[in-house]
């Protein structure tokens, strides 16, 4: 499978580090099943893994990495600072615990998971992430679920521009204001819930089914391909190896400009998960 792995496109972040554009997410993956599921993902060919403290499965991710025999520098590992750990010292301590759980001496990307604006500690927390990056234990740092006002405040009060902003993004909810602001400031977008979490009939949309028929692909493969061609970093999740392989098999075709535009036209401000201003 290694020859397939080499075809995953990479994106160069604003700090010079590169990230595989297609990865594997472990949101809501049972901690007891994580090692097996991540092992399957690595065997399929994924080299970019996205976890978080709050998922409770960092240890399983770490065990799968340790037992894989894959060289550390071939892997890209992300984890995230949970809301309860925001603050200066608490963020530093939480990062240490995450590294310990993962069994790693560094991560490739560390994110503030939510802005938690009611707490209003994300600027302070970001300064802790700047320290962590300076120490070399997180190669890149970024944010997740930040809206334009949160990004504006962060940029006005800190030194390092986030490498990424990981946000809910799928055809019905593309967050154009956030993505435009990010592009303007050299922040790359990572799309979570890239297939809409099954909460609306995305795979029945004519723009998706038509492209799937035209290319001999599934609707899910078409939507993942749309993300790649629009520049998003994306990490679909699945507990089933055959679905992991399907989600990875998106590198041998391209959507036409018209097909991309038709899927982009599905935008309707259709958020299906929590609003960032309401998560504490």
C-alpha positions as CSV (number, residue, x, y, z in Angstrom):
1,X,0.0,0.0,0.0
2,X,3.0,2.3,0.4
3,X,2.9,3.3,-3.3
4,X,-0.7,4.6,-2.7
5,X,0.4,6.5,0.4
6,X,2.9,8.5,-1.7
7,X,0.1,9.8,-3.9
8,X,-1.7,11.6,-1.1
9,X,-1.2,15.3,-1.9
10,X,0.6,17.4,0.8
11,X,-0.1,21.0,1.7
12,X,2.7,23.3,2.9
13,X,1.6,25.2,6.0
14,X,2.5,28.8,6.8
15,X,5.3,27.6,9.1
16,X,7.0,25.6,6.3
17,X,5.9,22.2,7.6
18,X,3.8,19.9,5.3
19,X,0.6,18.0,6.1
20,X,-1.0,15.2,4.1
21,X,-4.2,16.6,2.7
22,X,-6.1,13.3,3.4
23,X,-6.1,11.8,6.8
24,X,-8.0,9.6,9.3
25,X,-10.1,11.0,12.2
26,X,-11.0,9.1,15.4
27,X,-13.8,11.3,16.7
28,X,-16.3,9.1,18.6
29,X,-14.1,6.0,18.1
30,X,-14.5,3.7,21.2
31,X,-11.2,3.9,23.2
32,X,-11.3,0.1,23.5
33,X,-11.5,-0.3,19.7
34,X,-9.1,2.5,18.7
35,X,-5.9,0.5,18.5
36,X,-7.5,-2.0,16.1
37,X,-9.2,0.7,14.0
38,X,-6.1,2.9,13.7
39,X,-4.1,-0.2,12.8
40,X,-6.5,-0.9,10.0
41,X,-6.3,2.7,8.8
42,X,-2.5,2.6,8.8
43,X,-2.6,-0.7,6.8
44,X,-5.0,0.9,4.3
45,X,-2.4,3.6,3.7
46,X,-3.4,6.6,5.9
47,X,-0.4,8.5,7.5
48,X,-2.2,11.4,9.0
49,X,-4.1,10.8,12.2
50,X,-6.4,13.3,14.0
51,X,-7.3,12.7,17.7
52,X,-8.0,14.9,20.7
53,X,-7.8,14.7,24.5
54,X,-11.6,14.7,24.9
55,X,-12.0,11.7,22.6
56,X,-10.4,9.6,25.3
57,X,-8.5,7.5,22.7
58,X,-5.0,9.0,22.5
59,X,-3.5,6.0,24.1
60,X,-5.1,3.7,21.5
61,X,-3.8,5.8,18.7
62,X,-0.3,5.8,20.3
63,X,-0.4,2.0,20.7
64,X,-1.3,1.5,17.0
65,X,1.6,3.8,16.0
66,X,4.1,2.0,18.3
67,X,3.1,-1.4,16.9
68,X,2.9,-0.3,13.3
69,X,6.6,-0.3,12.5
70,X,6.1,2.8,10.5
71,X,8.8,5.4,10.9
72,X,7.7,8.4,13.0
73,X,8.7,10.9,10.4
74,X,6.3,9.2,7.9
75,X,3.3,10.0,10.2
76,X,1.5,13.2,10.9
77,X,-0.3,13.2,14.3
78,X,-2.7,15.9,15.6
79,X,-4.2,16.2,19.0
80,X,-6.1,19.0,20.7
81,X,-6.4,21.0,23.9
82,X,-9.8,20.5,25.6
83,X,-11.8,23.5,26.9
84,X,-11.4,22.7,30.6
85,X,-7.6,22.9,30.2
86,X,-7.5,26.4,28.7
87,X,-5.1,28.7,30.4
88,X,-1.4,29.0,30.5
89,X,-0.1,26.4,32.9
90,X,-3.1,24.1,32.5
91,X,-2.5,24.1,28.7
92,X,1.1,23.2,29.2
93,X,0.2,20.4,31.6
94,X,-2.6,19.1,29.3
95,X,-0.1,18.9,26.4
96,X,2.3,16.9,28.5
97,X,-0.5,14.4,29.4
98,X,-1.5,14.1,25.7
99,X,2.1,13.3,24.7
100,X,2.3,10.8,27.5
101,X,-0.9,9.1,26.4
102,X,0.3,9.0,22.8
103,X,3.7,7.7,23.8
104,X,5.4,10.3,21.5
105,X,8.1,12.9,22.0
106,X,6.3,15.4,19.7
107,X,3.1,15.9,17.8
108,X,2.9,17.4,14.3
109,X,0.0,19.6,15.1
110,X,-1.6,20.8,18.4
111,X,-4.9,22.7,18.3
112,X,-7.1,24.7,20.7
113,X,-10.2,22.5,20.3
114,X,-12.9,25.3,20.7
115,X,-12.6,29.0,21.4
116,X,-14.9,28.8,24.4
117,X,-15.5,32.5,24.2
118,X,-17.5,32.6,27.5
119,X,-14.3,31.5,29.3
120,X,-12.3,33.9,27.1
121,X,-9.0,32.1,27.7
122,X,-8.1,31.3,24.2
123,X,-5.5,34.1,23.8
124,X,-3.8,33.0,27.0
125,X,-4.0,29.4,25.8
126,X,-2.5,30.3,22.4
127,X,0.5,31.9,24.1
128,X,1.1,28.5,25.8
129,X,0.9,26.8,22.4
130,X,3.5,29.2,21.1
131,X,5.8,28.1,23.9
132,X,5.1,24.4,23.1
133,X,5.9,25.1,19.4
134,X,9.1,26.9,20.4
135,X,10.2,23.8,22.4
136,X,9.8,21.6,19.3
137,X,7.3,19.3,20.9
138,X,4.5,20.5,18.5
139,X,5.8,21.2,15.1
140,X,2.8,23.2,14.1
141,X,0.0,24.9,16.1
142,X,-3.5,25.8,15.2
143,X,-7.1,26.3,16.2
144,X,-10.4,24.5,15.7
145,X,-13.9,25.9,15.5
146,X,-12.7,29.5,15.5
147,X,-15.0,32.1,13.8
148,X,-13.8,35.4,12.4
149,X,-14.1,37.4,15.6
150,X,-12.1,34.8,17.5
151,X,-9.4,34.8,14.8
152,X,-9.2,38.6,14.7
153,X,-8.7,38.7,18.5
154,X,-6.1,36.0,18.4
155,X,-4.1,37.7,15.6
156,X,-4.3,41.1,17.3
157,X,-2.8,39.8,20.6
158,X,-0.3,37.1,19.8
159,X,2.8,36.5,17.6
160,X,2.2,33.3,15.7
161,X,-0.5,32.9,13.0
162,X,-2.3,29.6,13.4
163,X,-1.3,27.1,10.7
164,X,-4.8,25.7,10.4
165,X,-8.4,26.2,11.5
166,X,-10.3,23.0,11.8
167,X,-14.0,23.7,11.3
168,X,-17.2,22.0,10.5
169,X,-17.3,22.1,6.7
170,X,-19.3,20.1,4.2
171,X,-21.3,21.0,1.1
172,X,-24.3,22.4,3.0
173,X,-22.1,24.4,5.4
174,X,-18.9,25.8,3.9
175,X,-18.4,28.8,6.2
176,X,-17.4,31.2,3.4
177,X,-16.6,34.1,5.8
178,X,-14.2,32.0,7.9
179,X,-12.6,30.4,4.9
180,X,-12.0,33.7,3.2
181,X,-10.5,35.3,6.3
182,X,-8.3,32.2,6.8
183,X,-7.1,32.3,3.2
184,X,-6.3,36.0,3.5
185,X,-4.1,35.3,6.5
186,X,-2.4,32.1,5.3
187,X,-4.4,29.8,7.6
188,X,-5.3,26.4,6.0
189,X,-8.7,25.0,6.5
190,X,-9.3,21.5,7.9
191,X,-12.8,20.2,7.4
192,X,-14.4,18.1,10.1
193,X,-17.7,16.3,9.5
194,X,-16.7,16.5,5.8
195,X,-19.7,14.3,4.8
196,X,-22.2,16.1,6.9
197,X,-22.3,13.4,9.6
198,X,-25.2,11.7,7.8
199,X,-27.5,14.4,9.1
200,X,-29.0,15.4,5.8
201,X,-29.4,13.6,2.4
202,X,-26.1,14.8,0.9
203,X,-25.6,11.6,-1.0
204,X,-28.9,12.0,-2.7
205,X,-28.1,15.5,-4.1
206,X,-28.1,15.5,-7.9
207,X,-24.7,17.3,-8.0
208,X,-23.2,14.4,-6.0
209,X,-25.0,11.4,-7.6
210,X,-24.4,12.8,-11.1
211,X,-20.6,13.1,-10.5
212,X,-20.5,9.6,-8.8
213,X,-22.2,8.1,-11.9
214,X,-19.9,9.9,-14.3
215,X,-16.7,8.7,-12.5
216,X,-17.8,5.3,-11.3
217,X,-17.3,6.4,-7.7
218,X,-19.5,6.5,-4.6
219,X,-21.2,9.7,-3.4
220,X,-18.8,9.7,-0.4
221,X,-15.8,9.5,-2.7
222,X,-17.1,12.4,-4.8
223,X,-17.6,14.6,-1.7
224,X,-14.1,13.8,-0.4
225,X,-12.7,14.5,-3.8
226,X,-14.6,17.9,-3.8
227,X,-12.8,18.7,-0.5
228,X,-9.4,17.9,-1.9
229,X,-10.0,19.9,-5.0
230,X,-11.2,23.0,-3.1
231,X,-8.1,22.9,-1.0
232,X,-9.4,21.5,2.3
233,X,-7.5,19.2,4.5
234,X,-9.9,16.4,5.3
235,X,-10.0,13.2,7.5
236,X,-13.1,11.2,7.2
237,X,-13.7,8.6,9.9
238,X,-15.0,5.0,9.8
239,X,-14.8,2.0,12.1
240,X,-15.0,-0.3,9.1
241,X,-11.9,-1.2,7.1
242,X,-13.7,-1.4,3.8
243,X,-15.2,2.1,4.2
244,X,-11.7,3.4,5.2
245,X,-10.3,2.0,2.0
246,X,-13.2,3.5,0.0
247,X,-12.6,6.9,1.6
248,X,-8.9,6.6,0.7
249,X,-9.6,5.6,-2.9
250,X,-10.1,9.1,-4.2
251,X,-6.7,9.9,-5.7
252,X,-7.2,8.4,-9.2
253,X,-9.9,10.7,-10.6
254,X,-10.7,14.4,-10.7
255,X,-14.0,16.2,-10.7
256,X,-14.6,18.7,-13.5
257,X,-14.8,22.4,-12.7
258,X,-18.6,22.2,-13.4
259,X,-18.9,19.2,-11.0
260,X,-17.0,21.1,-8.3
261,X,-19.2,24.2,-8.8
262,X,-22.4,22.2,-8.6
263,X,-21.4,20.7,-5.3
264,X,-20.3,24.1,-4.0
265,X,-23.7,25.4,-4.9
266,X,-25.2,23.1,-2.2
267,X,-24.3,25.7,0.4
268,X,-27.2,26.7,2.6
269,X,-25.7,27.6,6.0
270,X,-26.6,24.1,7.1
271,X,-24.6,23.6,10.3
272,X,-25.3,20.2,11.8
273,X,-23.3,20.4,15.0
274,X,-22.6,22.9,17.8
275,X,-22.2,26.6,17.2
276,X,-18.7,27.7,18.4
277,X,-20.1,30.5,20.5
278,X,-22.2,28.1,22.5
279,X,-19.6,25.5,23.4
280,X,-18.2,26.2,26.8
